[in-house]
Amino acid sequence: MWEIKNKQLVKTFQFETFEEAIVFINAVAKFCTSENHHPEIVNIYNKVKLSFCTHDAGNSLTELDYKLAKLIDTL
């Protein structure tokens, strides 16, 4: 479940292996590149934490942040 923390949309994903985490990160990168909107990504072994906000909108949440969160949830 995505949470709002410090004015950002945040979710941590856990995988079986490091390799699965990297495959996920690469899939996220494709979505984000197509929308020209990129999250902060933190990867520690099999965990990936994504944080979204829109810097151009004063570091607030916009419809684009929520749109990408929905797309990422389909992976």
mmCIF file of the N, C-alpha and C atoms, coordinates in Angstrom:
data_MODEL
# 
_entry.id   MODEL 
# 
loop_
_atom_site.group_PDB 
_atom_site.id 
_atom_site.type_symbol 
_atom_site.label_atom_id 
_atom_site.label_alt_id 
_atom_site.label_comp_id 
_atom_site.label_asym_id 
_atom_site.label_entity_id 
_atom_site.label_seq_id 
_atom_site.pdbx_PDB_ins_code 
_atom_site.Cartn_x 
_atom_site.Cartn_y 
_atom_site.Cartn_z 
_atom_site.occupancy 
_atom_site.B_iso_or_equiv 
_atom_site.pdbx_formal_charge 
_atom_site.auth_seq_id 
_atom_site.auth_comp_id 
_atom_site.auth_asym_id 
_atom_site.auth_atom_id 
_atom_site.pdbx_PDB_model_num 
ATOM 1   N N  . MET A 1 1  ? 0.843  -1.185  0.000   1.00 0.00 ? 1  MET A N  1 
ATOM 2   C CA . MET A 1 1  ? 0.000  0.000   0.000   1.00 0.00 ? 1  MET A CA 1 
ATOM 3   C C  . MET A 1 1  ? 0.890  1.250   0.000   1.00 0.00 ? 1  MET A C  1 
ATOM 4   N N  . TRP A 1 2  ? 0.570  2.166   -0.863  1.00 0.00 ? 2  TRP A N  1 
ATOM 5   C CA . TRP A 1 2  ? 1.289  3.433   -0.930  1.00 0.00 ? 2  TRP A CA 1 
ATOM 6   C C  . TRP A 1 2  ? 0.882  4.282   0.268   1.00 0.00 ? 2  TRP A C  1 
ATOM 7   N N  . GLU A 1 3  ? 1.855  4.981   0.833   1.00 0.00 ? 3  GLU A N  1 
ATOM 8   C CA . GLU A 1 3  ? 1.605  5.867   1.971   1.00 0.00 ? 3  GLU A CA 1 
ATOM 9   C C  . GLU A 1 3  ? 2.114  7.263   1.639   1.00 0.00 ? 3  GLU A C  1 
ATOM 10  N N  . ILE A 1 4  ? 1.553  8.236   2.289   1.00 0.00 ? 4  ILE A N  1 
ATOM 11  C CA . ILE A 1 4  ? 2.060  9.600   2.170   1.00 0.00 ? 4  ILE A CA 1 
ATOM 12  C C  . ILE A 1 4  ? 2.931  9.865   3.392   1.00 0.00 ? 4  ILE A C  1 
ATOM 13  N N  . LYS A 1 5  ? 4.210  10.133  3.125   1.00 0.00 ? 5  LYS A N  1 
ATOM 14  C CA . LYS A 1 5  ? 5.186  10.426  4.176   1.00 0.00 ? 5  LYS A CA 1 
ATOM 15  C C  . LYS A 1 5  ? 6.004  11.629  3.727   1.00 0.00 ? 5  LYS A C  1 
ATOM 16  N N  . ASN A 1 6  ? 6.079  12.620  4.585   1.00 0.00 ? 6  ASN A N  1 
ATOM 17  C CA . ASN A 1 6  ? 6.875  13.818  4.276   1.00 0.00 ? 6  ASN A CA 1 
ATOM 18  C C  . ASN A 1 6  ? 6.538  14.396  2.895   1.00 0.00 ? 6  ASN A C  1 
ATOM 19  N N  . LYS A 1 7  ? 5.252  14.476  2.597   1.00 0.00 ? 7  LYS A N  1 
ATOM 20  C CA . LYS A 1 7  ? 4.753  15.039  1.340   1.00 0.00 ? 7  LYS A CA 1 
ATOM 21  C C  . LYS A 1 7  ? 5.181  14.236  0.113   1.00 0.00 ? 7  LYS A C  1 
ATOM 22  N N  . GLN A 1 8  ? 5.467  12.946  0.316   1.00 0.00 ? 8  GLN A N  1 
ATOM 23  C CA . GLN A 1 8  ? 5.829  12.073  -0.790  1.00 0.00 ? 8  GLN A CA 1 
ATOM 24  C C  . GLN A 1 8  ? 4.954  10.828  -0.756  1.00 0.00 ? 8  GLN A C  1 
ATOM 25  N N  . LEU A 1 9  ? 4.736  10.252  -1.913  1.00 0.00 ? 9  LEU A N  1 
ATOM 26  C CA . LEU A 1 9  ? 4.035  8.984   -2.050  1.00 0.00 ? 9  LEU A CA 1 
ATOM 27  C C  . LEU A 1 9  ? 5.109  7.900   -1.991  1.00 0.00 ? 9  LEU A C  1 
ATOM 28  N N  . VAL A 1 10 ? 5.000  6.994   -0.998  1.00 0.00 ? 10 VAL A N  1 
ATOM 29  C CA . VAL A 1 10 ? 6.082  6.056   -0.699  1.00 0.00 ? 10 VAL A CA 1 
ATOM 30  C C  . VAL A 1 10 ? 5.550  4.623   -0.602  1.00 0.00 ? 10 VAL A C  1 
ATOM 31  N N  . LYS A 1 11 ? 6.338  3.690   -1.142  1.00 0.00 ? 11 LYS A N  1 
ATOM 32  C CA . LYS A 1 11 ? 6.009  2.269   -0.988  1.00 0.00 ? 11 LYS A CA 1 
ATOM 33  C C  . LYS A 1 11 ? 7.301  1.457   -1.051  1.00 0.00 ? 11 LYS A C  1 
ATOM 34  N N  . THR A 1 12 ? 7.366  0.422   -0.217  1.00 0.00 ? 12 THR A N  1 
ATOM 35  C CA . THR A 1 12 ? 8.501  -0.499  -0.229  1.00 0.00 ? 12 THR A CA 1 
ATOM 36  C C  . THR A 1 12 ? 8.028  -1.846  -0.764  1.00 0.00 ? 12 THR A C  1 
ATOM 37  N N  . PHE A 1 13 ? 8.781  -2.379  -1.690  1.00 0.00 ? 13 PHE A N  1 
ATOM 38  C CA . PHE A 1 13 ? 8.498  -3.672  -2.310  1.00 0.00 ? 13 PHE A CA 1 
ATOM 39  C C  . PHE A 1 13 ? 9.583  -4.652  -1.881  1.00 0.00 ? 13 PHE A C  1 
ATOM 40  N N  . GLN A 1 14 ? 9.200  -5.885  -1.610  1.00 0.00 ? 14 GLN A N  1 
ATOM 41  C CA . GLN A 1 14 ? 10.179 -6.909  -1.224  1.00 0.00 ? 14 GLN A CA 1 
ATOM 42  C C  . GLN A 1 14 ? 10.099 -8.081  -2.191  1.00 0.00 ? 14 GLN A C  1 
ATOM 43  N N  . PHE A 1 15 ? 11.267 -8.566  -2.589  1.00 0.00 ? 15 PHE A N  1 
ATOM 44  C CA . PHE A 1 15 ? 11.377 -9.645  -3.556  1.00 0.00 ? 15 PHE A CA 1 
ATOM 45  C C  . PHE A 1 15 ? 12.156 -10.806 -2.955  1.00 0.00 ? 15 PHE A C  1 
ATOM 46  N N  . GLU A 1 16 ? 12.154 -11.914 -3.656  1.00 0.00 ? 16 GLU A N  1 
ATOM 47  C CA . GLU A 1 16 ? 12.880 -13.094 -3.177  1.00 0.00 ? 16 GLU A CA 1 
ATOM 48  C C  . GLU A 1 16 ? 14.395 -12.902 -3.283  1.00 0.00 ? 16 GLU A C  1 
ATOM 49  N N  . THR A 1 17 ? 14.827 -12.236 -4.350  1.00 0.00 ? 17 THR A N  1 
ATOM 50  C CA . THR A 1 17 ? 16.260 -12.101 -4.595  1.00 0.00 ? 17 THR A CA 1 
ATOM 51  C C  . THR A 1 17 ? 16.616 -10.672 -5.011  1.00 0.00 ? 17 THR A C  1 
ATOM 52  N N  . PHE A 1 18 ? 17.887 -10.397 -4.970  1.00 0.00 ? 18 PHE A N  1 
ATOM 53  C CA . PHE A 1 18 ? 18.415 -9.124  -5.452  1.00 0.00 ? 18 PHE A CA 1 
ATOM 54  C C  . PHE A 1 18 ? 18.127 -8.959  -6.938  1.00 0.00 ? 18 PHE A C  1 
ATOM 55  N N  . GLU A 1 19 ? 18.311 -10.039 -7.694  1.00 0.00 ? 19 GLU A N  1 
ATOM 56  C CA . GLU A 1 19 ? 18.091 -9.978  -9.136  1.00 0.00 ? 19 GLU A CA 1 
ATOM 57  C C  . GLU A 1 19 ? 16.646 -9.596  -9.462  1.00 0.00 ? 19 GLU A C  1 
ATOM 58  N N  . GLU A 1 20 ? 15.669 -10.134 -8.725  1.00 0.00 ? 20 GLU A N  1 
ATOM 59  C CA . GLU A 1 20 ? 14.265 -9.787  -8.944  1.00 0.00 ? 20 GLU A CA 1 
ATOM 60  C C  . GLU A 1 20 ? 14.018 -8.311  -8.633  1.00 0.00 ? 20 GLU A C  1 
ATOM 61  N N  . ALA A 1 21 ? 14.688 -7.808  -7.613  1.00 0.00 ? 21 ALA A N  1 
ATOM 62  C CA . ALA A 1 21 ? 14.557 -6.391  -7.267  1.00 0.00 ? 21 ALA A CA 1 
ATOM 63  C C  . ALA A 1 21 ? 15.068 -5.514  -8.410  1.00 0.00 ? 21 ALA A C  1 
ATOM 64  N N  . ILE A 1 22 ? 16.174 -5.911  -9.021  1.00 0.00 ? 22 ILE A N  1 
ATOM 65  C CA . ILE A 1 22 ? 16.745 -5.137  -10.124 1.00 0.00 ? 22 ILE A CA 1 
ATOM 66  C C  . ILE A 1 22 ? 15.850 -5.201  -11.355 1.00 0.00 ? 22 ILE A C  1 
ATOM 67  N N  . VAL A 1 23 ? 15.283 -6.352  -11.645 1.00 0.00 ? 23 VAL A N  1 
ATOM 68  C CA . VAL A 1 23 ? 14.339 -6.466  -12.765 1.00 0.00 ? 23 VAL A CA 1 
ATOM 69  C C  . VAL A 1 23 ? 13.166 -5.513  -12.548 1.00 0.00 ? 23 VAL A C  1 
ATOM 70  N N  . PHE A 1 24 ? 12.666 -5.448  -11.324 1.00 0.00 ? 24 PHE A N  1 
ATOM 71  C CA . PHE A 1 24 ? 11.569 -4.540  -10.979 1.00 0.00 ? 24 PHE A CA 1 
ATOM 72  C C  . PHE A 1 24 ? 11.987 -3.086  -11.192 1.00 0.00 ? 24 PHE A C  1 
ATOM 73  N N  . ILE A 1 25 ? 13.162 -2.726  -10.716 1.00 0.00 ? 25 ILE A N  1 
ATOM 74  C CA . ILE A 1 25 ? 13.657 -1.356  -10.881 1.00 0.00 ? 25 ILE A CA 1 
ATOM 75  C C  . ILE A 1 25 ? 13.728 -0.995  -12.369 1.00 0.00 ? 25 ILE A C  1 
ATOM 76  N N  . ASN A 1 26 ? 14.193 -1.901  -13.188 1.00 0.00 ? 26 ASN A N  1 
ATOM 77  C CA . ASN A 1 26 ? 14.281 -1.639  -14.626 1.00 0.00 ? 26 ASN A CA 1 
ATOM 78  C C  . ASN A 1 26 ? 12.902 -1.469  -15.252 1.00 0.00 ? 26 ASN A C  1 
ATOM 79  N N  . ALA A 1 27 ? 11.924 -2.238  -14.786 1.00 0.00 ? 27 ALA A N  1 
ATOM 80  C CA . ALA A 1 27 ? 10.555 -2.089  -15.289 1.00 0.00 ? 27 ALA A CA 1 
ATOM 81  C C  . ALA A 1 27 ? 9.979  -0.735  -14.864 1.00 0.00 ? 27 ALA A C  1 
ATOM 82  N N  . VAL A 1 28 ? 10.242 -0.344  -13.622 1.00 0.00 ? 28 VAL A N  1 
ATOM 83  C CA . VAL A 1 28 ? 9.808  0.967   -13.128 1.00 0.00 ? 28 VAL A CA 1 
ATOM 84  C C  . VAL A 1 28 ? 10.440 2.068   -13.987 1.00 0.00 ? 28 VAL A C  1 
ATOM 85  N N  . ALA A 1 29 ? 11.703 1.905   -14.316 1.00 0.00 ? 29 ALA A N  1 
ATOM 86  C CA . ALA A 1 29 ? 12.407 2.909   -15.117 1.00 0.00 ? 29 ALA A CA 1 
ATOM 87  C C  . ALA A 1 29 ? 11.732 3.123   -16.471 1.00 0.00 ? 29 ALA A C  1 
ATOM 88  N N  . LYS A 1 30 ? 11.226 2.048   -17.074 1.00 0.00 ? 30 LYS A N  1 
ATOM 89  C CA . LYS A 1 30 ? 10.558 2.184   -18.377 1.00 0.00 ? 30 LYS A CA 1 
ATOM 90  C C  . LYS A 1 30 ? 9.273  3.007   -18.254 1.00 0.00 ? 30 LYS A C  1 
ATOM 91  N N  . PHE A 1 31 ? 8.460  2.709   -17.236 1.00 0.00 ? 31 PHE A N  1 
ATOM 92  C CA . PHE A 1 31 ? 7.240  3.496   -17.003 1.00 0.00 ? 31 PHE A CA 1 
ATOM 93  C C  . PHE A 1 31 ? 7.597  4.967   -16.782 1.00 0.00 ? 31 PHE A C  1 
ATOM 94  N N  . CYS A 1 32 ? 8.560  5.186   -15.916 1.00 0.00 ? 32 CYS A N  1 
ATOM 95  C CA . CYS A 1 32 ? 8.897  6.556   -15.516 1.00 0.00 ? 32 CYS A CA 1 
ATOM 96  C C  . CYS A 1 32 ? 9.526  7.347   -16.657 1.00 0.00 ? 32 CYS A C  1 
ATOM 97  N N  . THR A 1 33 ? 10.319 6.686   -17.466 1.00 0.00 ? 33 THR A N  1 
ATOM 98  C CA . THR A 1 33 ? 10.919 7.364   -18.611 1.00 0.00 ? 33 THR A CA 1 
ATOM 99  C C  . THR A 1 33 ? 9.844  7.766   -19.610 1.00 0.00 ? 33 THR A C  1 
ATOM 100 N N  . SER A 1 34 ? 8.870  6.891   -19.825 1.00 0.00 ? 34 SER A N  1 
ATOM 101 C CA . SER A 1 34 ? 7.807  7.218   -20.783 1.00 0.00 ? 34 SER A CA 1 
ATOM 102 C C  . SER A 1 34 ? 6.957  8.394   -20.306 1.00 0.00 ? 34 SER A C  1 
ATOM 103 N N  . GLU A 1 35 ? 6.861  8.582   -18.998 1.00 0.00 ? 35 GLU A N  1 
ATOM 104 C CA . GLU A 1 35 ? 6.085  9.698   -18.435 1.00 0.00 ? 35 GLU A CA 1 
ATOM 105 C C  . GLU A 1 35 ? 6.967  10.906  -18.090 1.00 0.00 ? 35 GLU A C  1 
ATOM 106 N N  . ASN A 1 36 ? 8.280  10.760  -18.247 1.00 0.00 ? 36 ASN A N  1 
ATOM 107 C CA . ASN A 1 36 ? 9.242  11.798  -17.884 1.00 0.00 ? 36 ASN A CA 1 
ATOM 108 C C  . ASN A 1 36 ? 9.040  12.274  -16.443 1.00 0.00 ? 36 ASN A C  1 
ATOM 109 N N  . HIS A 1 37 ? 8.900  11.293  -15.561 1.00 0.00 ? 37 HIS A N  1 
ATOM 110 C CA . HIS A 1 37 ? 8.696  11.579  -14.130 1.00 0.00 ? 37 HIS A CA 1 
ATOM 111 C C  . HIS A 1 37 ? 9.370  10.455  -13.355 1.00 0.00 ? 37 HIS A C  1 
ATOM 112 N N  . HIS A 1 38 ? 10.306 10.794  -12.502 1.00 0.00 ? 38 HIS A N  1 
ATOM 113 C CA . HIS A 1 38 ? 11.177 9.782   -11.924 1.00 0.00 ? 38 HIS A CA 1 
ATOM 114 C C  . HIS A 1 38 ? 11.150 9.806   -10.392 1.00 0.00 ? 38 HIS A C  1 
ATOM 115 N N  . PRO A 1 39 ? 11.059 8.630   -9.782  1.00 0.00 ? 39 PRO A N  1 
ATOM 116 C CA . PRO A 1 39 ? 11.029 8.557   -8.324  1.00 0.00 ? 39 PRO A CA 1 
ATOM 117 C C  . PRO A 1 39 ? 12.431 8.536   -7.738  1.00 0.00 ? 39 PRO A C  1 
ATOM 118 N N  . GLU A 1 40 ? 12.484 8.716   -6.445  1.00 0.00 ? 40 GLU A N  1 
ATOM 119 C CA . GLU A 1 40 ? 13.689 8.393   -5.693  1.00 0.00 ? 40 GLU A CA 1 
ATOM 120 C C  . GLU A 1 40 ? 13.617 6.886   -5.484  1.00 0.00 ? 40 GLU A C  1 
ATOM 121 N N  . ILE A 1 41 ? 14.705 6.189   -5.786  1.00 0.00 ? 41 ILE A N  1 
ATOM 122 C CA . ILE A 1 41 ? 14.741 4.736   -5.660  1.00 0.00 ? 41 ILE A CA 1 
ATOM 123 C C  . ILE A 1 41 ? 15.851 4.356   -4.691  1.00 0.00 ? 41 ILE A C  1 
ATOM 124 N N  . VAL A 1 42 ? 15.484 3.553   -3.688  1.00 0.00 ? 42 VAL A N  1 
ATOM 125 C CA . VAL A 1 42 ? 16.467 3.021   -2.743  1.00 0.00 ? 42 VAL A CA 1 
ATOM 126 C C  . VAL A 1 42 ? 16.379 1.504   -2.832  1.00 0.00 ? 42 VAL A C  1 
ATOM 127 N N  . ASN A 1 43 ? 17.501 0.858   -3.106  1.00 0.00 ? 43 ASN A N  1 
ATOM 128 C CA . ASN A 1 43 ? 17.550 -0.604  -3.203  1.00 0.00 ? 43 ASN A CA 1 
ATOM 129 C C  . ASN A 1 43 ? 18.531 -1.135  -2.178  1.00 0.00 ? 43 ASN A C  1 
ATOM 130 N N  . ILE A 1 44 ? 18.040 -1.998  -1.310  1.00 0.00 ? 44 ILE A N  1 
ATOM 131 C CA . ILE A 1 44 ? 18.901 -2.709  -0.365  1.00 0.00 ? 44 ILE A CA 1 
ATOM 132 C C  . ILE A 1 44 ? 18.577 -4.192  -0.523  1.00 0.00 ? 44 ILE A C  1 
ATOM 133 N N  . TYR A 1 45 ? 19.495 -4.897  -1.136  1.00 0.00 ? 45 TYR A N  1 
ATOM 134 C CA . TYR A 1 45 ? 19.379 -6.315  -1.457  1.00 0.00 ? 45 TYR A CA 1 
ATOM 135 C C  . TYR A 1 45 ? 18.063 -6.628  -2.155  1.00 0.00 ? 45 TYR A C  1 
ATOM 136 N N  . ASN A 1 46 ? 17.074 -7.185  -1.458  1.00 0.00 ? 46 ASN A N  1 
ATOM 137 C CA . ASN A 1 46 ? 15.825 -7.595  -2.108  1.00 0.00 ? 46 ASN A CA 1 
ATOM 138 C C  . ASN A 1 46 ? 14.675 -6.625  -1.861  1.00 0.00 ? 46 ASN A C  1 
ATOM 139 N N  . LYS A 1 47 ? 14.971 -5.468  -1.304  1.00 0.00 ? 47 LYS A N  1 
ATOM 140 C CA . LYS A 1 47 ? 13.940 -4.460  -1.028  1.00 0.00 ? 47 LYS A CA 1 
ATOM 141 C C  . LYS A 1 47 ? 14.166 -3.231  -1.899  1.00 0.00 ? 47 LYS A C  1 
ATOM 142 N N  . VAL A 1 48 ? 13.047 -2.698  -2.398  1.00 0.00 ? 48 VAL A N  1 
ATOM 143 C CA . VAL A 1 48 ? 13.091 -1.487  -3.219  1.00 0.00 ? 48 VAL A CA 1 
ATOM 144 C C  . VAL A 1 48 ? 12.079 -0.507  -2.649  1.00 0.00 ? 48 VAL A C  1 
ATOM 145 N N  . LYS A 1 49 ? 12.545 0.667   -2.291  1.00 0.00 ? 49 LYS A N  1 
ATOM 146 C CA . LYS A 1 49 ? 11.668 1.728   -1.788  1.00 0.00 ? 49 LYS A CA 1 
ATOM 147 C C  . LYS A 1 49 ? 11.575 2.805   -2.858  1.00 0.00 ? 49 LYS A C  1 
ATOM 148 N N  . LEU A 1 50 ? 10.335 3.139   -3.226  1.00 0.00 ? 50 LEU A N  1 
ATOM 149 C CA . LEU A 1 50 ? 10.089 4.195   -4.201  1.00 0.00 ? 50 LEU A CA 1 
ATOM 150 C C  . LEU A 1 50 ? 9.421  5.373   -3.512  1.00 0.00 ? 50 LEU A C  1 
ATOM 151 N N  . SER A 1 51 ? 9.841  6.569   -3.841  1.00 0.00 ? 51 SER A N  1 
ATOM 152 C CA . SER A 1 51 ? 9.244  7.794   -3.306  1.00 0.00 ? 51 SER A CA 1 
ATOM 153 C C  . SER A 1 51 ? 8.989  8.752   -4.460  1.00 0.00 ? 51 SER A C  1 
ATOM 154 N N  . PHE A 1 52 ? 7.750  9.217   -4.567  1.00 0.00 ? 52 PHE A N  1 
ATOM 155 C CA . PHE A 1 52 ? 7.353  10.153  -5.619  1.00 0.00 ? 52 PHE A CA 1 
ATOM 156 C C  . PHE A 1 52 ? 6.894  11.474  -5.023  1.00 0.00 ? 52 PHE A C  1 
ATOM 157 N N  . CYS A 1 53 ? 7.255  12.549  -5.682  1.00 0.00 ? 53 CYS A N  1 
ATOM 158 C CA . CYS A 1 53 ? 6.639  13.864  -5.520  1.00 0.00 ? 53 CYS A CA 1 
ATOM 159 C C  . CYS A 1 53 ? 6.988  14.636  -6.789  1.00 0.00 ? 53 CYS A C  1 
ATOM 160 N N  . THR A 1 54 ? 6.299  15.727  -7.007  1.00 0.00 ? 54 THR A N  1 
ATOM 161 C CA . THR A 1 54 ? 6.550  16.504  -8.214  1.00 0.00 ? 54 THR A CA 1 
ATOM 162 C C  . THR A 1 54 ? 7.314  17.767  -7.830  1.00 0.00 ? 54 THR A C  1 
ATOM 163 N N  . HIS A 1 55 ? 8.580  17.776  -8.179  1.00 0.00 ? 55 HIS A N  1 
ATOM 164 C CA . HIS A 1 55 ? 9.439  18.902  -7.815  1.00 0.00 ? 55 HIS A CA 1 
ATOM 165 C C  . HIS A 1 55 ? 8.985  20.200  -8.484  1.00 0.00 ? 55 HIS A C  1 
ATOM 166 N N  . ASP A 1 56 ? 8.506  20.095  -9.727  1.00 0.00 ? 56 ASP A N  1 
ATOM 167 C CA . ASP A 1 56 ? 8.050  21.285  -10.456 1.00 0.00 ? 56 ASP A CA 1 
ATOM 168 C C  . ASP A 1 56 ? 6.790  21.891  -9.856  1.00 0.00 ? 56 ASP A C  1 
ATOM 169 N N  . ALA A 1 57 ? 6.121  21.150  -8.976  1.00 0.00 ? 57 ALA A N  1 
ATOM 170 C CA . ALA A 1 57 ? 4.902  21.644  -8.321  1.00 0.00 ? 57 ALA A CA 1 
ATOM 171 C C  . ALA A 1 57 ? 5.177  21.934  -6.850  1.00 0.00 ? 57 ALA A C  1 
ATOM 172 N N  . GLY A 1 58 ? 6.398  22.351  -6.564  1.00 0.00 ? 58 GLY A N  1 
ATOM 173 C CA . GLY A 1 58 ? 6.750  22.717  -5.192  1.00 0.00 ? 58 GLY A CA 1 
ATOM 174 C C  . GLY A 1 58 ? 6.888  21.518  -4.274  1.00 0.00 ? 58 GLY A C  1 
ATOM 175 N N  . ASN A 1 59 ? 7.387  20.400  -4.823  1.00 0.00 ? 59 ASN A N  1 
ATOM 176 C CA . ASN A 1 59 ? 7.568  19.165  -4.052  1.00 0.00 ? 59 ASN A CA 1 
ATOM 177 C C  . ASN A 1 59 ? 6.271  18.665  -3.440  1.00 0.00 ? 59 ASN A C  1 
ATOM 178 N N  . SER A 1 60 ? 5.191  18.810  -4.180  1.00 0.00 ? 60 SER A N  1 
ATOM 179 C CA . SER A 1 60 ? 3.899  18.314  -3.712  1.00 0.00 ? 60 SER A CA 1 
ATOM 180 C C  . SER A 1 60 ? 3.484  17.117  -4.562  1.00 0.00 ? 60 SER A C  1 
ATOM 181 N N  . LEU A 1 61 ? 2.405  16.478  -4.167  1.00 0.00 ? 61 LEU A N  1 
ATOM 182 C CA . LEU A 1 61 ? 1.883  15.344  -4.924  1.00 0.00 ? 61 LEU A CA 1 
ATOM 183 C C  . LEU A 1 61 ? 0.935  15.841  -5.996  1.00 0.00 ? 61 LEU A C  1 
ATOM 184 N N  . THR A 1 62 ? 1.064  15.250  -7.179  1.00 0.00 ? 62 THR A N  1 
ATOM 185 C CA . THR A 1 62 ? 0.189  15.605  -8.298  1.00 0.00 ? 62 THR A CA 1 
ATOM 186 C C  . THR A 1 62 ? -0.444 14.334  -8.859  1.00 0.00 ? 62 THR A C  1 
ATOM 187 N N  . GLU A 1 63 ? -1.332 14.519  -9.808  1.00 0.00 ? 63 GLU A N  1 
ATOM 188 C CA . GLU A 1 63 ? -1.993 13.382  -10.456 1.00 0.00 ? 63 GLU A CA 1 
ATOM 189 C C  . GLU A 1 63 ? -0.970 12.450  -11.100 1.00 0.00 ? 63 GLU A C  1 
ATOM 190 N N  . LEU A 1 64 ? 0.125  12.990  -11.607 1.00 0.00 ? 64 LEU A N  1 
ATOM 191 C CA . LEU A 1 64 ? 1.159  12.171  -12.232 1.00 0.00 ? 64 LEU A CA 1 
ATOM 192 C C  . LEU A 1 64 ? 1.789  11.202  -11.235 1.00 0.00 ? 64 LEU A C  1 
ATOM 193 N N  . ASP A 1 65 ? 1.991  11.633  -10.008 1.00 0.00 ? 65 ASP A N  1 
ATOM 194 C CA . ASP A 1 65 ? 2.546  10.746  -8.977  1.00 0.00 ? 65 ASP A CA 1 
ATOM 195 C C  . ASP A 1 65 ? 1.615  9.552   -8.748  1.00 0.00 ? 65 ASP A C  1 
ATOM 196 N N  . TYR A 1 66 ? 0.333  9.844   -8.630  1.00 0.00 ? 66 TYR A N  1 
ATOM 197 C CA . TYR A 1 66 ? -0.649 8.784   -8.401  1.00 0.00 ? 66 TYR A CA 1 
ATOM 198 C C  . TYR A 1 66 ? -0.789 7.879   -9.625  1.00 0.00 ? 66 TYR A C  1 
ATOM 199 N N  . LYS A 1 67 ? -0.702 8.460   -10.812 1.00 0.00 ? 67 LYS A N  1 
ATOM 200 C CA . LYS A 1 67 ? -0.788 7.680   -12.043 1.00 0.00 ? 67 LYS A CA 1 
ATOM 201 C C  . LYS A 1 67 ? 0.358  6.660   -12.105 1.00 0.00 ? 67 LYS A C  1 
ATOM 202 N N  . LEU A 1 68 ? 1.567  7.106   -11.826 1.00 0.00 ? 68 LEU A N  1 
ATOM 203 C CA . LEU A 1 68 ? 2.714  6.203   -11.873 1.00 0.00 ? 68 LEU A CA 1 
ATOM 204 C C  . LEU A 1 68 ? 2.630  5.147   -10.775 1.00 0.00 ? 68 LEU A C  1 
ATOM 205 N N  . ALA A 1 69 ? 2.135  5.511   -9.616  1.00 0.00 ? 69 ALA A N  1 
ATOM 206 C CA . ALA A 1 69 ? 1.970  4.527   -8.537  1.00 0.00 ? 69 ALA A CA 1 
ATOM 207 C C  . ALA A 1 69 ? 1.023  3.412   -8.999  1.00 0.00 ? 69 ALA A C  1 
ATOM 208 N N  . LYS A 1 70 ? -0.064 3.779   -9.653  1.00 0.00 ? 70 LYS A N  1 
ATOM 209 C CA . LYS A 1 70 ? -1.011 2.779   -10.166 1.00 0.00 ? 70 LYS A CA 1 
ATOM 210 C C  . LYS A 1 70 ? -0.346 1.885   -11.225 1.00 0.00 ? 70 LYS A C  1 
ATOM 211 N N  . LEU A 1 71 ? 0.399  2.501   -12.131 1.00 0.00 ? 71 LEU A N  1 
ATOM 212 C CA . LEU A 1 71 ? 1.091  1.716   -13.159 1.00 0.00 ? 71 LEU A CA 1 
ATOM 213 C C  . LEU A 1 71 ? 2.095  0.746   -12.542 1.00 0.00 ? 71 LEU A C  1 
ATOM 214 N N  . ILE A 1 72 ? 2.829  1.204   -11.573 1.00 0.00 ? 72 ILE A N  1 
ATOM 215 C CA . ILE A 1 72 ? 3.836  0.361   -10.915 1.00 0.00 ? 72 ILE A CA 1 
ATOM 216 C C  . ILE A 1 72 ? 3.170  -0.801  -10.185 1.00 0.00 ? 72 ILE A C  1 
ATOM 217 N N  . ASP A 1 73 ? 2.013  -0.570  -9.620  1.00 0.00 ? 73 ASP A N  1 
ATOM 218 C CA . ASP A 1 73 ? 1.297  -1.648  -8.936  1.00 0.00 ? 73 ASP A CA 1 
ATOM 219 C C  . ASP A 1 73 ? 0.875  -2.759  -9.887  1.00 0.00 ? 73 ASP A C  1 
ATOM 220 N N  . THR A 1 74 ? 0.873  -2.514  -11.191 1.00 0.00 ? 74 THR A N  1 
ATOM 221 C CA . THR A 1 74 ? 0.508  -3.560  -12.145 1.00 0.00 ? 74 THR A CA 1 
ATOM 222 C C  . THR A 1 74 ? 1.671  -4.494  -12.457 1.00 0.00 ? 74 THR A C  1 
ATOM 223 N N  . LEU A 1 75 ? 2.871  -4.125  -12.032 1.00 0.00 ? 75 LEU A N  1 
ATOM 224 C CA . LEU A 1 75 ? 4.046  -4.964  -12.338 1.00 0.00 ? 75 LEU A CA 1 
ATOM 225 C C  . LEU A 1 75 ? 4.016  -6.267  -11.555 1.00 0.00 ? 75 LEU A C  1 
# 
